[in-house]
Amino acid sequence: MELFAVPGLPEIREGDDLAAMVDERVDLRPDDVVCVASTVVSKAEGRVFDLDEFPPSPRANEIADRLAERSGEEKDSRFAQAVLEESTELIMETPFLLTATRFGHIGVNAGIDRSNVPGGDLLLLPKRPSESAARIREGLSADRVVVTDTCGRPFRHGQRGVAIGWAGLPASRDWRGERDRDGRELGVTVQNVIDELASAANLVAGEGAGGTPVVVVRDWAFGDHDGSDSHFREVEGDFVRQALREWDYEDS
């Protein structure tokens, strides 16, 4: 398996054809996996906004005041309003905003970015990242696309690459029913391959001002396994999410 960044991509603007930009710079193969950072997908889709486009509601003012009280730092209620509008649920409100996005991703501040946003204050995640992946795939010589983001995970320090959208491959491969080296049948192992591909791509893409937003994964095979498009855990079986709903920071 080989991973390499797509060289020479310019600053992405609204309306840019990402697929054409990638295809003209790399001789892609049909079985390549093209991992595209959500930041450039969002920029191409016009998801750059000014804070003034989110006049705060009383709820946003309340959230910003509470966060400011906890942190000792002033918080912008317009940003809180943007988070509210991009979320279906605030799972935690203090000491930070942990949210569920409209497409099922759980993350801090609805994944809204405030860095590397030329021409605006905020960069929102793509509205429907898997549909974005499908559109990019239509214009590529490669058949598989993963839209990536970075976020922190429970019980781990720092951020890692994760998948928020995909097209042309299953989200996971199912090992259940197969045998381990001792002959025991695997009963629960389902491997989330798109997250693993996103994380590997992030090592090559890098972070900050020197980051490269598109990485090609070559000579990776899904294998002879059953696949599934299950990626985000269903609420009914997400016991951590259910527990956080009941947790009160002020009582901890």
C-alpha positions as CSV (number, residue, x, y, z in Angstrom):
1,M,0.0,0.0,0.0
2,E,1.3,3.4,-1.0
3,L,0.1,6.9,0.0
4,F,1.0,10.2,-1.7
5,A,-0.3,13.7,-1.6
6,V,-1.6,15.3,-4.8
7,P,0.9,18.1,-5.6
8,G,0.4,21.7,-6.7
9,L,-3.2,22.2,-5.7
10,P,-4.1,26.0,-5.4
11,E,-6.2,27.7,-2.8
12,I,-9.7,26.3,-3.4
13,R,-12.5,28.7,-4.1
14,E,-16.3,28.3,-4.4
15,G,-17.2,26.6,-7.6
16,D,-13.9,25.0,-8.2
17,D,-14.0,21.5,-9.8
18,L,-12.0,19.4,-7.3
19,A,-12.2,16.3,-9.4
20,A,-10.7,18.0,-12.5
21,M,-8.0,19.6,-10.4
22,V,-6.9,16.2,-9.0
23,D,-7.3,14.3,-12.3
24,E,-5.0,16.7,-14.2
25,R,-2.2,16.4,-11.6
26,V,-2.2,12.7,-10.9
27,D,-2.4,9.6,-13.2
28,L,-5.1,7.9,-11.2
29,R,-5.9,4.2,-11.3
30,P,-9.5,2.9,-11.0
31,D,-8.8,1.1,-7.7
32,D,-7.2,4.1,-6.0
33,V,-8.8,5.6,-3.0
34,V,-8.8,9.4,-3.1
35,C,-9.0,11.0,0.3
36,V,-10.1,14.6,0.2
37,A,-10.0,16.9,3.2
38,S,-13.4,18.3,4.1
39,T,-11.9,21.8,4.2
40,V,-11.5,22.0,0.5
41,V,-14.8,20.3,-0.2
42,S,-16.5,23.0,1.9
43,K,-14.6,25.8,0.2
44,A,-15.6,24.5,-3.2
45,E,-19.2,24.2,-2.1
46,G,-19.4,27.7,-0.7
47,R,-19.5,26.9,3.0
48,V,-17.5,29.9,4.0
49,F,-19.4,32.4,6.2
50,D,-19.0,35.6,8.2
51,L,-19.9,35.6,11.9
52,D,-22.4,38.4,11.2
53,E,-24.5,35.9,9.1
54,F,-25.5,34.2,12.4
55,P,-27.3,36.7,14.6
56,P,-27.5,35.2,18.0
57,S,-30.7,33.9,19.5
58,P,-31.4,34.0,23.2
59,R,-30.3,30.4,23.4
60,A,-26.9,31.2,21.7
61,N,-26.4,34.1,24.2
62,E,-27.1,31.8,27.1
63,I,-24.6,29.2,25.8
64,A,-21.9,31.8,25.2
65,D,-22.4,33.3,28.6
66,R,-22.1,29.9,30.3
67,L,-19.0,28.9,28.4
68,A,-17.4,32.3,29.2
69,E,-18.2,31.9,32.9
70,R,-16.5,28.4,32.9
71,S,-13.5,29.3,30.8
72,G,-12.9,32.9,32.0
73,E,-12.6,33.9,28.4
74,E,-15.1,35.9,26.3
75,K,-17.2,33.8,23.9
76,D,-18.9,34.9,20.7
77,S,-22.6,34.2,20.8
78,R,-22.6,34.4,17.0
79,F,-20.3,31.4,16.9
80,A,-22.7,29.6,19.3
81,Q,-25.5,30.3,16.9
82,A,-23.6,28.8,14.0
83,V,-23.0,25.7,16.0
84,L,-26.7,25.5,16.9
85,E,-27.8,25.8,13.3
86,E,-25.4,23.1,12.1
87,S,-26.4,20.6,14.8
88,T,-29.4,18.3,15.5
89,E,-28.4,17.9,19.2
90,L,-26.1,19.5,21.8
91,I,-24.9,16.4,23.6
92,M,-22.8,18.5,26.0
93,E,-23.0,22.2,26.6
94,T,-20.1,22.6,29.1
95,P,-17.1,22.8,29.3
96,F,-17.4,22.7,25.4
97,L,-20.1,22.1,22.8
98,L,-20.2,18.4,21.8
99,T,-22.7,18.2,19.0
100,A,-24.4,15.8,16.5
101,T,-24.3,17.1,13.0
102,R,-27.2,16.8,10.5
103,F,-25.4,13.9,8.8
104,G,-24.6,11.9,12.0
105,H,-21.1,12.9,12.9
106,I,-20.4,13.6,16.6
107,G,-17.8,16.3,17.2
108,V,-16.9,19.5,18.9
109,N,-18.6,22.7,17.7
110,A,-20.3,20.9,14.8
111,G,-16.9,20.6,13.1
112,I,-16.8,24.3,12.3
113,D,-13.3,25.5,11.5
114,R,-11.9,29.0,12.2
115,S,-8.5,28.6,10.7
116,N,-7.4,28.8,7.1
117,V,-10.6,30.5,6.0
118,P,-9.8,33.2,3.4
119,G,-12.7,35.5,2.7
120,G,-14.6,34.7,5.9
121,D,-14.7,33.9,9.6
122,L,-16.1,30.3,9.6
123,L,-15.8,27.2,7.5
124,L,-18.7,24.8,7.9
125,L,-18.5,21.1,7.1
126,P,-20.1,20.0,3.9
127,K,-23.9,19.7,4.2
128,R,-24.0,16.0,3.0
129,P,-20.4,14.7,2.8
130,S,-21.3,11.4,1.2
131,E,-23.1,13.2,-1.6
132,S,-20.0,15.4,-2.0
133,A,-17.9,12.3,-2.2
134,A,-20.2,10.8,-4.9
135,R,-20.0,14.0,-7.0
136,I,-16.2,14.1,-6.8
137,R,-16.1,10.4,-7.7
138,E,-18.1,11.1,-10.9
139,G,-15.3,13.3,-12.2
140,L,-12.3,11.2,-11.3
141,S,-10.5,8.3,-13.0
142,A,-10.6,6.6,-9.6
143,D,-13.6,4.8,-8.3
144,R,-13.3,5.4,-4.6
145,V,-13.5,8.6,-2.6
146,V,-13.3,9.4,1.2
147,V,-14.0,12.9,2.6
148,T,-11.9,13.3,5.7
149,D,-11.8,15.6,8.7
150,T,-9.8,15.7,11.9
151,C,-11.3,15.5,15.4
152,G,-10.5,14.4,18.9
153,R,-11.8,11.1,20.3
154,P,-12.8,10.0,23.8
155,F,-10.0,8.6,25.9
156,R,-7.3,9.8,23.5
157,H,-5.1,12.9,23.5
158,G,-4.9,15.0,20.2
159,Q,-6.7,14.7,16.9
160,R,-6.7,12.2,14.2
161,G,-8.1,11.8,10.7
162,V,-11.7,10.4,10.4
163,A,-14.1,9.8,7.5
164,I,-17.2,11.9,7.3
165,G,-18.3,10.9,3.8
166,W,-17.5,8.2,1.3
167,A,-18.4,6.8,-2.1
168,G,-17.5,3.7,-4.1
169,L,-16.5,1.5,-1.2
170,P,-18.2,0.2,2.0
171,A,-17.6,2.0,5.2
172,S,-16.6,-1.2,7.0
173,R,-15.6,-4.8,6.5
174,D,-17.2,-7.5,8.5
175,W,-14.9,-10.2,10.0
176,R,-17.7,-11.9,12.0
177,G,-18.0,-15.6,11.3
178,E,-14.3,-15.8,10.3
179,R,-11.7,-17.6,12.4
180,D,-8.7,-16.3,14.3
181,R,-5.3,-18.1,14.2
182,D,-6.5,-20.4,17.0
183,G,-9.6,-21.4,15.2
184,R,-12.0,-19.3,17.3
185,E,-14.9,-17.7,15.5
186,L,-14.9,-13.9,15.5
187,G,-18.2,-12.7,16.9
188,V,-17.9,-8.8,17.1
189,T,-15.1,-7.6,14.9
190,V,-16.2,-5.1,12.3
191,Q,-13.4,-3.0,10.9
192,N,-14.1,0.6,10.1
193,V,-11.9,0.9,7.0
194,I,-12.9,4.4,5.9
195,D,-11.8,5.9,9.2
196,E,-8.5,3.9,9.0
197,L,-7.9,5.2,5.4
198,A,-8.7,8.7,6.6
199,S,-6.2,8.5,9.5
200,A,-3.5,7.1,7.3
201,A,-4.1,9.9,4.7
202,N,-3.9,12.5,7.4
203,L,-0.3,11.4,8.2
204,V,0.6,12.3,4.7
205,A,-1.6,15.4,4.3
206,G,-0.2,17.1,7.4
207,E,-1.6,20.0,9.3
208,G,-1.4,23.8,9.5
209,A,-0.1,26.0,6.8
210,G,1.9,23.2,5.1
211,G,-1.0,20.8,4.8
212,T,-1.9,19.2,1.4
213,P,-5.7,18.5,1.2
214,V,-5.8,15.5,-1.2
215,V,-4.1,12.1,-0.7
216,V,-4.2,9.1,-2.9
217,V,-4.1,5.6,-1.4
218,R,-2.8,3.0,-3.9
219,D,-2.7,-0.8,-3.9
220,W,-5.1,-1.1,-1.0
221,A,-7.7,-3.9,-1.3
222,F,-10.9,-4.2,0.6
223,G,-10.5,-8.0,0.6
224,D,-13.0,-10.9,0.4
225,H,-15.2,-9.7,3.2
226,D,-18.8,-8.6,3.6
227,G,-19.1,-4.9,3.6
228,S,-21.4,-2.4,5.4
229,D,-22.3,1.2,5.0
230,S,-22.8,1.5,8.8
231,H,-20.5,4.2,10.0
232,F,-22.1,6.4,12.6
233,R,-23.4,4.5,15.6
234,E,-27.1,4.4,16.0
235,V,-28.3,6.4,19.1
236,E,-30.1,3.4,20.5
237,G,-26.9,1.5,20.9
238,D,-24.6,4.4,21.7
239,F,-24.4,4.1,25.4
240,V,-21.6,6.7,25.8
241,R,-23.8,9.3,24.1
242,Q,-26.8,8.3,26.2
243,A,-24.6,8.7,29.4
244,L,-23.4,12.1,28.3
245,R,-26.9,13.3,27.9
246,E,-27.5,12.7,31.6
247,W,-24.1,14.0,32.8
248,D,-24.0,17.4,34.4
249,Y,-20.6,19.2,34.3
250,E,-21.6,21.4,37.3
251,D,-22.2,18.3,39.5
252,S,-18.9,16.6,38.6
